[in-house]
Amino acid sequence: MKLFFLALITLGICFAQDGLSLENAITKVKANNQEIAIAKFDEQIKTLEHQAAVGQNYGSLDLSQAALRSNDALNIFGYKLQSRQATFADFGFKQFSGSNYMLAPNDLNNPSDRNHFQTKIEYTLPLYTGGKIEQYGKITKALQEMSTLDREALTLEKIYELKKSFFAISLLDNYLYNLHIIATNTTKLEATTEAMMQEGYVKKVDLLEVQSKQADVERLIKQAEANRTLLYYFISYLVGEPVTAIQGNYEEAETLLSSDERVLNDNLDIKKAAQGVEISKMNIALQESAFLPQVGAFANYGSSDEKLMNDFSKNDAYTVGLQIKLNIFNGGTDKNNLEKARVEHLKASQQLQLAKNSIALSFKQIQTQIQSHEYEIQSLKKEVELAHLIYENYAGRYAEKITSINEVLMKQSEELTKVLRLKEVQNARNEKIFELQKLASKEIQ
């Protein structure tokens, strides 16, 4: 029967060659995972925000077209002046005489309705902003880089989940193999017990105990198969396509060999904290710009007329100028904002140091846990082998009527417990190795 299961496992491995390898799965996660796709959009948004901030250095060019109609005296007079069409008659001079200088000029006060079309192009350029625009550009660039780190951290998290699933499936397959062997042995024991009962050597209760144990083993097999199916669903979710088989054997992950200094240099959380410190420095410079003058230049050119685009060059006009603005008092708002930026910088510096200390501690803790799991795995492998031999010995003695069925089943339970514990510790070791790889920002080992 053992040869049958060995052949079954070998056949499964052959079919698994058509399954998905871990390396290909990682590639698919990067390309298809929806969470990573959303993170890429966030990264693209931050890039566009940076480009928008940099664009402020080049000023703005605006084209405007006004179309107006009015009989308001002030507006009409202004329209005619803008169109270079004002005459003395517009002042009411045709009604003026030396004896009636107190007479209200009707042409001036009650003009006829008039259309007014004004076309104007205007360019404004910030010449000096105290470093405000420059710091906006630097901050948005840093936020863009921060979004890249966020995407990379999310990618590492998805790869971490993927590795755990691949290795868990391999360990489940091995666990199922052992469970099937135990089920086969229990079936043999059941046949032996049934034969002995017919000969009157044992009672029916012995047979029922064996059958109960067989049902328990079958339950564990069904649970393991259900967990394996769930893991395949999860892998399918991660890679963005259906996966029903994996390629390769993933039972024991390779231990990560990396120095503390290397981990601290590569860790993404530390990089993000360091980026936060740089952003807080830039924010201090940004708030300091509020105490410096703002200098800008502008130039506009346009034409106005009673008719749209009529004789543009005849009625054209231009204006150029500079503007200097300096805030003198605003209730202490700028001062408080600057102090807030300085406090945030101190906070960010402490967060960076905390991240370094925390990552260094986690690195040591995980290394210690991995070593502990490895020692336990070595011991459990020997215990599983020994438990199986003891069970076979007791099963043989039971067939020779030397021992009871209770002792045989007890030894089988001990073997099953050891097999389950070995799987749990192997899983725990693999997960810790993957956590270590995530701390060191390693995708695959």
C-alpha positions as CSV (number, residue, x, y, z in Angstrom):
1,M,0.0,0.0,0.0
2,K,2.9,2.3,0.8
3,L,4.2,1.8,-2.7
4,F,0.8,2.8,-4.1
5,F,0.9,6.1,-2.2
6,L,4.5,6.7,-3.3
7,A,3.5,6.2,-6.9
8,L,0.5,8.5,-6.3
9,I,2.7,11.3,-5.0
10,T,5.2,10.8,-7.8
11,L,2.4,11.0,-10.3
12,G,1.1,14.2,-8.6
13,I,4.6,15.7,-8.9
14,C,4.7,14.9,-12.6
15,F,1.3,16.6,-13.1
16,A,2.5,19.5,-11.0
17,Q,5.1,20.3,-13.6
18,D,2.2,21.8,-15.5
19,G,1.3,23.9,-12.5
20,L,2.3,27.4,-11.5
21,S,5.8,27.9,-10.1
22,L,6.5,30.4,-7.3
23,E,8.7,32.5,-9.5
24,N,6.0,32.8,-12.2
25,A,3.4,33.5,-9.5
26,I,5.4,36.4,-8.2
27,T,5.6,37.8,-11.7
28,K,1.8,37.5,-12.1
29,V,1.2,39.1,-8.7
30,K,3.2,42.2,-9.7
31,A,1.3,42.4,-13.0
32,N,-2.2,41.4,-12.1
33,N,-2.9,41.9,-8.4
34,Q,-5.6,44.5,-8.0
35,E,-4.2,46.0,-4.8
36,I,-0.9,46.6,-6.4
37,A,-2.6,48.1,-9.4
38,I,-4.4,50.6,-7.2
39,A,-1.0,51.4,-5.5
40,K,0.4,52.1,-9.0
41,F,-2.4,54.5,-9.7
42,D,-1.6,56.3,-6.4
43,E,2.0,56.5,-7.5
44,Q,0.9,58.0,-10.9
45,I,-1.2,60.5,-9.1
46,K,1.7,61.7,-7.0
47,T,3.8,62.0,-10.1
48,L,1.2,64.3,-11.7
49,E,0.9,66.3,-8.5
50,H,4.7,66.9,-8.6
51,Q,4.6,67.9,-12.2
52,A,1.8,70.4,-11.5
53,A,3.8,71.9,-8.6
54,V,6.9,72.3,-10.8
55,G,4.7,73.9,-13.5
56,Q,4.0,76.9,-11.2
57,N,7.6,78.1,-11.9
58,Y,6.7,78.9,-15.5
59,G,3.8,81.3,-14.7
60,S,0.5,81.3,-16.5
61,L,-0.7,82.6,-19.8
62,D,-4.5,83.4,-20.0
63,L,-6.7,84.4,-23.0
64,S,-10.0,86.0,-22.1
65,Q,-12.8,87.3,-24.3
66,A,-15.5,89.5,-22.8
67,A,-18.8,90.2,-24.5
68,L,-20.9,93.0,-22.7
69,R,-23.9,95.3,-23.3
70,S,-24.9,98.1,-21.1
71,N,-26.5,101.5,-20.8
72,D,-24.8,102.4,-17.6
73,A,-23.2,105.9,-18.0
74,L,-19.9,104.9,-16.4
75,N,-19.7,101.7,-18.3
76,I,-20.5,103.3,-21.7
77,F,-17.9,106.0,-21.1
78,G,-15.3,103.4,-20.1
79,Y,-16.1,101.2,-23.1
80,K,-15.5,104.1,-25.5
81,L,-12.2,105.0,-23.8
82,Q,-11.0,101.4,-24.0
83,S,-12.0,101.3,-27.7
84,R,-10.3,104.7,-28.2
85,Q,-13.6,106.1,-29.6
86,A,-14.4,108.8,-27.0
87,T,-15.3,112.3,-28.4
88,F,-16.0,115.7,-26.8
89,A,-19.7,115.1,-27.6
90,D,-19.6,112.2,-25.1
91,F,-19.0,114.8,-22.5
92,G,-22.1,116.7,-23.5
93,F,-20.2,119.6,-25.0
94,K,-22.7,120.1,-27.8
95,Q,-25.2,121.2,-25.1
96,F,-22.8,123.5,-23.4
97,S,-23.0,127.3,-23.6
98,G,-21.6,130.1,-21.5
99,S,-25.0,130.9,-19.9
100,N,-26.1,127.3,-19.0
101,Y,-23.0,125.8,-17.5
102,M,-25.2,124.2,-14.7
103,L,-27.2,122.2,-17.3
104,A,-26.8,118.4,-17.0
105,P,-25.2,117.0,-20.2
106,N,-27.8,114.4,-21.5
107,D,-25.3,112.6,-23.8
108,L,-23.0,111.9,-20.9
109,N,-25.6,111.0,-18.3
110,N,-28.1,109.1,-20.5
111,P,-26.0,107.4,-23.2
112,S,-27.5,104.9,-25.7
113,D,-27.0,101.2,-25.2
114,R,-23.7,99.9,-26.4
115,N,-22.0,96.5,-27.1
116,H,-18.5,96.0,-25.9
117,F,-16.1,93.2,-26.9
118,Q,-12.7,92.9,-25.2
119,T,-10.0,90.4,-26.2
120,K,-7.0,90.1,-23.9
121,I,-4.1,87.9,-23.3
122,E,-2.2,88.1,-20.0
123,Y,1.0,86.4,-18.7
124,T,1.9,86.4,-15.0
125,L,5.2,85.1,-13.7
126,P,6.4,84.6,-10.1
127,L,9.9,86.1,-9.9
128,Y,10.6,85.4,-6.2
129,T,8.4,83.6,-3.7
130,G,10.8,83.1,-0.8
131,G,11.4,79.5,-1.9
132,K,7.7,78.6,-1.6
133,I,7.3,77.2,-5.1
134,E,10.7,75.5,-4.9
135,Q,9.7,73.7,-1.6
136,Y,6.3,72.7,-3.0
137,G,8.2,71.0,-5.9
138,K,10.6,69.2,-3.5
139,I,7.8,68.1,-1.2
140,T,5.7,66.7,-4.0
141,K,8.7,64.9,-5.4
142,A,9.4,63.4,-2.0
143,L,5.7,62.3,-1.7
144,Q,6.0,60.7,-5.1
145,E,9.0,58.7,-3.9
146,M,7.0,57.9,-0.7
147,S,4.2,56.5,-2.9
148,T,6.8,54.3,-4.7
149,L,8.0,53.0,-1.3
150,D,4.3,52.3,-0.4
151,R,3.8,50.3,-3.6
152,E,7.0,48.3,-3.0
153,A,6.0,47.6,0.5
154,L,2.6,46.4,-0.6
155,T,4.2,44.2,-3.3
156,L,6.5,42.6,-0.7
157,E,3.4,42.0,1.5
158,K,1.6,40.2,-1.4
159,I,4.7,38.2,-2.2
160,Y,5.0,37.3,1.5
161,E,1.4,36.0,1.5
162,L,2.0,34.1,-1.8
163,K,5.1,32.3,-0.4
164,K,3.2,31.3,2.7
165,S,0.5,29.8,0.6
166,F,2.9,27.9,-1.7
167,F,4.8,26.4,1.2
168,A,1.6,25.7,3.1
169,I,0.3,23.7,0.2
170,S,3.5,21.7,-0.1
171,L,3.4,20.9,3.6
172,L,-0.3,20.0,3.4
173,D,0.5,17.6,0.6
174,N,3.1,16.0,2.7
175,Y,0.8,15.9,5.7
176,L,-1.9,14.3,3.6
177,Y,0.6,11.7,2.4
178,N,1.3,10.8,6.0
179,L,-2.4,10.8,6.9
180,H,-3.2,8.4,4.0
181,I,-0.5,6.1,5.3
182,I,-2.0,6.2,8.7
183,A,-5.4,5.6,7.2
184,T,-4.1,2.6,5.3
185,N,-2.5,1.2,8.5
186,T,-5.8,1.7,10.4
187,T,-7.6,-0.1,7.6
188,K,-5.2,-3.0,8.0
189,L,-5.7,-2.9,11.8
190,E,-9.5,-2.9,11.3
191,A,-9.2,-6.1,9.1
192,T,-7.0,-7.7,11.7
193,T,-9.4,-6.8,14.5
194,E,-12.4,-8.1,12.6
195,A,-10.7,-11.4,11.9
196,M,-9.7,-11.8,15.6
197,M,-13.2,-10.9,16.6
198,Q,-14.6,-13.7,14.4
199,E,-12.2,-16.1,16.1
200,G,-13.4,-14.9,19.5
201,Y,-10.1,-13.3,20.6
202,V,-11.4,-9.7,20.9
203,K,-14.8,-8.1,21.5
204,K,-16.9,-5.9,19.1
205,V,-15.9,-2.9,21.2
206,D,-12.3,-3.3,19.9
207,L,-13.5,-3.1,16.3
208,L,-15.7,-0.1,17.1
209,E,-12.6,1.7,18.6
210,V,-10.6,1.0,15.5
211,Q,-13.4,2.2,13.2
212,S,-13.8,5.3,15.4
213,K,-10.1,6.1,14.9
214,Q,-10.4,5.5,11.2
215,A,-13.3,8.0,11.0
216,D,-11.1,10.5,12.9
217,V,-8.3,10.1,10.4
218,E,-10.7,10.5,7.5
219,R,-12.0,13.7,9.2
220,L,-8.4,15.1,9.3
221,I,-7.9,14.2,5.7
222,K,-11.1,16.1,4.7
223,Q,-10.1,19.1,6.7
224,A,-6.6,19.2,5.1
225,E,-8.1,18.9,1.6
226,A,-10.5,21.7,2.3
227,N,-7.6,23.9,3.6
228,R,-5.6,23.1,0.5
229,T,-8.6,24.1,-1.7
230,L,-8.9,27.4,0.2
231,L,-5.2,28.1,-0.3
232,Y,-5.6,27.6,-4.1
233,Y,-8.5,30.1,-4.0
234,F,-6.3,32.6,-2.2
235,I,-3.4,32.1,-4.6
236,S,-5.8,32.7,-7.5
237,Y,-6.9,35.9,-5.8
238,L,-3.3,37.1,-5.4
239,V,-2.2,36.3,-9.0
240,G,-5.5,37.4,-10.6
241,E,-6.3,34.2,-12.4
242,P,-7.5,30.6,-11.6
243,V,-4.8,28.3,-10.1
244,T,-5.4,24.7,-9.5
245,A,-1.9,23.3,-9.2
246,I,1.6,24.5,-8.3
247,Q,4.9,23.5,-9.7
248,G,7.8,22.5,-7.5
249,N,8.3,21.5,-3.9
250,Y,8.2,24.2,-1.2
251,E,8.5,22.5,2.2
252,E,11.5,24.2,3.8
253,A,12.4,27.8,3.0
254,E,16.0,28.8,2.8
255,T,17.2,30.8,5.8
256,L,18.0,34.4,5.0
257,L,21.6,35.3,5.5
258,S,21.8,39.1,5.9
259,S,23.6,41.4,8.3
260,D,21.8,43.8,10.6
261,E,23.3,46.8,8.8
262,R,22.1,45.4,5.4
263,V,18.5,45.0,6.8
264,L,18.5,48.5,8.2
265,N,19.7,50.0,4.9
266,D,17.2,48.1,2.8
267,N,14.1,48.1,5.0
268,L,11.2,50.0,3.4
269,D,9.7,51.2,6.7
270,I,13.0,52.8,7.6
271,K,13.3,54.4,4.2
272,K,9.7,55.8,4.5
273,A,10.6,57.2,8.0
274,A,13.7,58.8,6.6
275,Q,11.7,60.3,3.8
276,G,9.3,61.7,6.4
277,V,12.2,63.4,8.0
278,E,13.3,65.0,4.7
279,I,9.7,66.1,4.0
280,S,9.5,67.7,7.5
281,K,12.7,69.7,6.7
282,M,11.2,70.9,3.5
283,N,8.0,72.0,5.3
284,I,10.1,74.2,7.7
285,A,11.6,76.0,4.6
286,L,8.1,76.3,3.1
287,Q,6.7,77.9,6.3
288,E,9.7,80.2,6.5
289,S,8.8,81.6,3.0
290,A,5.8,83.3,4.6
291,F,8.1,85.8,6.2
292,L,9.8,86.8,2.9
293,P,8.5,89.1,0.1
294,Q,6.6,87.7,-2.9
295,V,7.6,89.3,-6.2
296,G,5.7,88.8,-9.5
297,A,5.6,90.2,-13.0
298,F,2.7,90.5,-15.4
299,A,2.1,91.7,-18.9
300,N,-1.2,91.9,-20.9
301,Y,-2.1,92.8,-24.4
302,G,-5.6,93.2,-25.8
303,S,-8.1,95.2,-27.9
304,S,-11.6,96.5,-27.3
305,D,-14.3,97.5,-29.8
306,E,-18.1,97.8,-30.2
307,K,-17.8,94.9,-32.7
308,L,-16.1,91.6,-32.1
309,M,-12.5,91.5,-33.4
310,N,-13.0,94.7,-35.3
311,D,-9.8,96.5,-36.3
312,F,-7.8,94.8,-33.6
313,S,-4.5,96.6,-34.1
314,K,-6.1,100.1,-34.1
315,N,-7.7,99.6,-30.7
316,D,-5.0,97.5,-29.0
317,A,-3.3,98.3,-25.7
318,Y,-0.8,96.7,-23.4
319,T,0.1,96.9,-19.7
320,V,3.2,95.6,-17.9
321,G,4.1,95.7,-14.3
322,L,5.7,94.3,-11.1
323,Q,4.1,93.6,-7.8
324,I,5.9,93.1,-4.4
325,K,3.9,91.8,-1.5
326,L,5.1,91.3,2.1
327,N,2.8,90.2,4.9
328,I,3.3,92.4,8.0
329,F,0.8,90.9,10.4
330,N,-1.7,88.1,10.4
331,G,-2.3,87.4,14.0
332,G,0.7,85.1,14.5
333,T,-0.6,82.5,12.1
334,D,2.7,82.3,10.1
335,K,4.8,82.1,13.3
336,N,2.7,79.3,14.7
337,N,2.7,77.4,11.4
338,L,6.5,77.6,11.4
339,E,6.8,76.4,15.0
340,K,4.4,73.5,14.1
341,A,6.6,72.5,11.2
342,R,9.7,72.4,13.6
343,V,7.8,70.2,16.1
344,E,6.8,67.9,13.3
345,H,10.4,67.6,12.2
346,L,11.4,66.6,15.7
347,K,8.6,64.1,15.7
348,A,9.7,62.6,12.4
349,S,13.3,62.3,13.6
350,Q,12.1,60.4,16.6
351,Q,9.9,58.2,14.4
352,L,12.9,57.4,12.2
353,Q,15.0,56.3,15.2
354,L,12.1,54.3,16.6
355,A,11.7,52.5,13.2
356,K,15.4,51.6,13.2
357,N,15.3,50.3,16.8
358,S,12.1,48.4,16.2
359,I,13.3,46.8,13.0
360,A,16.6,45.8,14.6
361,L,14.7,44.2,17.5
362,S,12.3,42.4,15.2
363,F,15.2,41.1,13.2
364,K,16.8,39.6,16.2
365,Q,13.6,38.2,17.6
366,I,12.7,36.5,14.3
367,Q,16.2,35.0,13.9
368,T,15.9,33.5,17.4
369,Q,12.4,32.1,16.6
370,I,13.7,30.5,13.4
371,Q,16.6,28.8,15.2
372,S,14.2,27.5,17.9
373,H,11.8,26.1,15.2
374,E,14.7,24.5,13.4
375,Y,15.9,22.7,16.5
376,E,12.3,21.5,17.1
377,I,11.9,20.3,13.5
378,Q,15.0,18.2,13.8
379,S,13.7,16.6,16.9
380,L,10.2,16.1,15.6
381,K,11.4,14.4,12.5
382,K,13.1,11.8,14.6
383,E,10.1,11.5,16.9
384,V,7.8,11.0,14.0
385,E,10.0,8.2,12.6
386,L,10.2,6.6,16.1
387,A,6.4,7.0,16.7
388,H,5.7,5.2,13.4
389,L,8.1,2.3,14.3
390,I,6.5,2.0,17.7
391,Y,3.0,1.9,16.2
392,E,4.0,-0.8,13.8
393,N,5.6,-2.8,16.7
394,Y,2.4,-2.5,18.7
395,A,0.2,-3.4,15.7
396,G,2.4,-6.6,15.3
397,R,2.1,-7.4,18.9
398,Y,-1.7,-6.9,18.8
399,A,-1.9,-9.4,15.9
400,E,0.0,-11.8,18.1
401,K,-2.5,-11.1,20.9
402,I,0.3,-9.8,23.2
403,T,-1.2,-6.3,23.7
404,S,-4.6,-4.6,23.7
405,I,-6.2,-2.5,21.0
406,N,-6.2,0.5,23.3
407,E,-2.5,0.5,23.4
408,V,-2.2,0.2,19.7
409,L,-4.6,3.1,19.1
410,M,-2.8,5.2,21.7
411,K,0.5,4.7,19.9
412,Q,-1.2,5.6,16.6
413,S,-2.6,8.8,18.2
414,E,0.9,9.7,19.4
415,E,2.2,9.3,15.8
416,L,-0.6,11.4,14.4
417,T,0.1,14.1,17.0
418,K,3.8,14.2,16.1
419,V,3.0,14.4,12.4
420,L,0.6,17.3,13.0
421,R,3.0,19.1,15.3
422,L,5.8,18.7,12.7
423,K,3.6,20.4,10.1
424,E,2.7,23.2,12.4
425,V,6.3,24.0,13.3
426,Q,7.5,23.7,9.7
427,N,4.8,26.2,8.7
428,A,5.8,28.5,11.6
429,R,9.4,28.4,10.6
430,N,8.7,29.2,6.9
431,E,6.5,32.1,7.9
432,K,9.2,33.6,10.1
433,I,11.7,33.3,7.3
434,F,9.3,35.1,5.0
435,E,8.9,37.8,7.6
436,L,12.6,38.1,7.7
437,Q,12.8,38.5,4.0
438,K,10.1,41.1,4.1
439,L,12.1,43.1,6.7
440,A,15.1,42.9,4.4
441,S,13.0,43.8,1.4
442,K,13.8,40.6,-0.4
443,E,11.3,39.2,-2.9
444,I,12.4,35.6,-3.2
445,Q,15.1,33.4,-1.8
